[in-house]
Amino acid sequence: MLETNPNVCVRPAAASDAEALAGIFEQSWRQAYSGIIPHNFLSDTIKRHGKRWWERALAAGGSHLVLEVLGEPAGYASFGKARSQGREEGEIYELYLAPLYQGLGFGEYLFEGCRANLDDRRLRGLVVWVLRDNRGARTFYAHRGGLAMHRRIDLTTGVPLEKLGYVWG
């Protein structure tokens, strides 16, 4: 059971979060994917996901949660209906924390916030896709009871990268 913490809040993202989310995206992607994803692809992806991209994404709707620690955005997650065919109906598309907040238990607040929202939508089963070489993410999801049940190769970066699908019943 996740303990409540008066200094931590998980809430729906708002348009005013765009700049903070762009910063979290950049910091977390550089930390997680440097040396895994080709440098040019990583740099281009970060550049595209700036404040204006987030403004458009948040205005378009979708499900984004923001983690606040002491009133400041520290991470975000996006989730919804599973994008791949399988028994899992729900999916967490992204879950990222600014590096300063990683390894301190804050990610669990976002994870559980996504699960609660997916449960409210009556989406049974959950999948999260993780790059095999992202050991931090693999450890995070395994510690939350996820089982690496699916495997696929992603070619979007120009090089083959193995992804593992962590599943919850």
N, C-alpha and C positions, 0 to 999 in steps of 0.2 A: 504494500500500500504506500502510495506517495504521500509524504507528509506535507501539510500546508506550510507556507512560508510567507509572512506578511511583506517580505521584500521582493517577492517574485510574483509576476502576473503573466498569464497567457490570455491574450485577447485577439479578436479579429483585427486584421490589418486595416489601416485607414490610409487615405490618400496622403496624409501628412507624414506617413512613414517612408515614402519613396526614397528620400535621400539616405536615410539610415539603412534601409534594406540594400541599397546599392553598395554602401560601404561594407556591410556584413557579407554580401555576396563576394565582393572582391577579396576581402581578407580571408574568408573561409575557403574560397576556391584556390587561392594561391597556396594556402597552408596545406590543403588536402590533396591537391592534384599536381603540384610542381614535381617534376620527375616522373609522373605517371602519364599525363596527357601531354602531347607535343606542345612545346612552348608557344609557337605561333597560334595554334588553335586556342590554347588557354588564354593568351593575351587578347585575342580577338573576341572571345566569348565574354571576358570580363569587360572589355570596352563596350560591347553591345548592351550589357546589362547595367547601364548607368541609371541615373535618376529618371530620365525621360522614359526609358523602357519600363521602369517600375511604375511610373505614373500611369502609363497606358495599361499595363497588366492589372493594376489594382482597379482602374476604372472599368475594365472589361468584366470584372466580377471574378468568380472562381473562389476557391477557399484557401485563404492565407491566414495563418496565425502568427502573431508576434509575441516573442518572449521578452518581457521587461524585467530588468533587475535594477532595483532602486530607482524605478521610473525611467530608465534608459533602455531603448531597444538593444537586445543582446543576441537575438537569433530570430529565425523565422522557419516556418514550415508551410508546405502546400500539399494538398491531399484531395482525394475525390474517388470517383469510380475507377476501378482498375482499367488500365489501358491495354492490357494483354488478355488473351483468352485463357481462362483457367478457372479453377474452383474459387479463387479469391475474388471477391467482389469489390473490395476497397484497396486503395493504394496510397501510400505516402510518397509523393513525387519528389519532394525535397525536404530536408531537415538540416539546417546549418546554424551553427553558433559562431559568433566572432571568436577568434582564437583565445582571447583573454578569458572566456567563460567555458572553454572546453575542459573536460575532465573533472568537473566540479559537481556533477549531478544535475545541471540545469537542462540538459537535453531531454531528460526523462519527463520534464514538465511539458515540453512541446510534443513529445511522442504520445504521452497520455492524453493531451488535448486533442490530437488528431484522432486517436482511437475513440475517444468519447464522441466526437463529431461524426465519425463513420458509423458508430453504433446507433446514434440518434437517427441516422439515415437508413438504418436497418440493412447496411451493407455487411454481409457475412464474410469473414475471412479477410486477411490483410496481407499484402505483399509490398516489399520495399526492395528496389533494385540498387545494388552497390557494386562498384568496381572491385574486382577481386583483389587488386593491389592496394586498395584503401583499407589498410589494417585497422585503423581507428574506427571507421564506420562498421566494419565487420564485427569487431569486438563489442561495440555499442549495441548492435542489434542482437547479437548472440546472447549478451547479458540480459536482454529483455525477453528472452525465450524464443527468439526467431530461429528457424531452421533453414539453412541454405538448401532449398529443394529444387530450384530452377537454375538454369545456366543458359546464357546466350552470348553471342559475340556482337559487339557494337563496332561499327565501322565509320561512325560519323566524324571521328577526329582525323581520319586518314590512315590510321593504323588500327589493327584489330585489338580491341580491349575486351577482356572477359568480364561479364557482369554476372553476379549471383543474385537470385531472387530469394530473399528471406521471407518466410511465411509464418503466419499465426493462424490457428484454426478458426 
